[in-house]
Amino acid sequence: MNIRPRIDRCRIALVIAFLLMFQIGVLREVLELRLRQRRQESMVYLPQETVLRVERLLQAGGLPVQNNQKLAGADNINGEPSDKEEAKRSSYELERFNNMLKAWPVNKPKAAIYILVKSSRFTSTLKDGLDRLDRYFNDIYHYPLVLFHETGVSDTDIASIRSWTRSDVYFQLVKFSVPKWINETKLEGDIAKAGDKRYGYRHMCRFHAISMQVTPIMRLVDYYWRLDDDSRLIGQVPFDLFKFMAKGNLTYGYVHMSPENPDYVVGLYPRVNSYLTNKQIQPTFFRKLHRNRYFFNNFELASLHFWRSKNVSEFLNALDRSGGFYYHRWGDAVVKTLVVSIFAPIGSVYQFTEVPYVHKNVNTTSREFRYAYGRNLAQMVMY
């Protein structure tokens, strides 16, 4: 009996079965891919009203929303915008800001409120701060709000933040990098030695002290009010702070002074003294200021003409070129305090104890604040 044809038929059947199984596998992958695509196409960003409704439901059910819980809606399924797209958007915001100022009232100071914030901190904390800023100040006085941010901010994030505030908001991209005159090998060693790996903190301090006042958008105004993303107004601000600054010919406004960690002023005072000697500068009240006291600048108002003046710019440039912001982690608050105490008349510096304000453990309405911090600058200098 010839079994060869039967063997051939079995082989053919096995080949056909294998091909069918392969085709079924391919078809299954194609179907799963299409299903995933349809699911993505059906995803929508959550409207802010929905996000808030979910937040209230969570709280009602005994599940508290954490302060760092992001409320910007669903994840951006299209990915983060490119640097080029963000730069283009930032340019558009700058043009919009410039056009807004063309209709600015003649008798109103050209001023802006600004906050530097990370995209990871677009949270309920920031939302609450913006709401309080509107309620207690900007619903009445209507000054523009500038939000400086790093890359990675989507159109969805921006739309959400705009929905959090009634203020006119302008977004400006900031790209941080280590300056070319910094020895990065030395910097890495200093950072490792200090046990502090945060480049971001150094970038932030340099921005507030050196770069902010010369950004294109801040060049268009005369005064600024800086707040942090966790700054809180807790009551009605009794007057227009910018008009108060302008009418009083004030240079700098603050809430309180605090001590600085000696580890973060290494080399600063010797360099400052050397600069003053070499330039034959007679400071206004630097010699009288308590060495370990500085303006805690999570709340500060200031004249931008002062910060862009020749003497101040040259002094800041000298500090910047020394590398201390990176090698020694100099804080912007200390540097700004030194600048004010060297170049500003003491009578042009004002403490805004009238503003109901909270930041961490400082509350301007508390008895403890009025005892510990609520002294004017004249009481904080040594005679």
HELIX and SHEET records of a PDB file:
HELIX    1   1 ARG A    4  SER A   42  1                                  39    
HELIX    2   2 GLN A   48  ALA A   60  1                                  13    
HELIX    3   3 ASP A   83  LYS A  102  1                                  20    
HELIX    4   4 SER A  119  ARG A  121  5                                   3    
HELIX    5   5 SER A  124  LEU A  133  1                                  10    
HELIX    6   6 ASP A  134  ASN A  138  3                                   5    
HELIX    7   7 ASP A  139  TYR A  141  1                                   3    
HELIX    8   8 ASP A  155  TRP A  164  1                                  10    
HELIX    9   9 GLU A  184  ALA A  194  1                                  11    
HELIX   10  10 TYR A  199  ARG A  206  1                                   8    
HELIX   11  11 PHE A  207  SER A  211  3                                   5    
HELIX   12  12 MET A  212  VAL A  214  5                                   3    
HELIX   13  13 MET A  218  LEU A  220  5                                   3    
HELIX   14  14 LEU A  241  LYS A  247  1                                   7    
HELIX   15  15 PRO A  262  TYR A  264  5                                   3    
HELIX   16  16 LEU A  268  LYS A  279  1                                  12    
HELIX   17  17 PHE A  286  LYS A  288  5                                   3    
HELIX   18  18 LEU A  304  TRP A  307  1                                   4    
HELIX   19  19 LYS A  310  SER A  322  1                                  13    
HELIX   20  20 GLY A  324  TYR A  327  1                                   4    
HELIX   21  21 ASP A  332  PHE A  343  1                                  12    
HELIX   22  22 ILE A  346  SER A  348  5                                   3    
HELIX   23  23 ARG A  367  ALA A  372  1                                   6    
HELIX   24  24 LEU A  377  MET A  380  5                                   4    
SHEET    1   A 7 VAL A 169  LEU A 173  0                                        
SHEET    2   A 7 LEU A 145  HIS A 149  1                                        
SHEET    3   A 7 ALA A 111  LEU A 116  1                                        
SHEET    4   A 7 TYR A 223  LEU A 227  1                                        
SHEET    5   A 7 PHE A 299  SER A 303 -1                                        
SHEET    6   A 7 TYR A 252  TYR A 254 -1                                        
SHEET    7   A 7 VAL A 349  GLN A 351  1                                        
SHEET    1   B 3 ARG A 232  LEU A 233  0                                        
SHEET    2   B 3 TYR A 357  HIS A 359 -1                                        
SHEET    3   B 3 VAL A 362  ASN A 363 -1                                        
SHEET    1   C 2 MET A 257  PRO A 259  0                                        
SHEET    2   C 2 ARG A 293  PHE A 295 -1                                        
END                                                                             
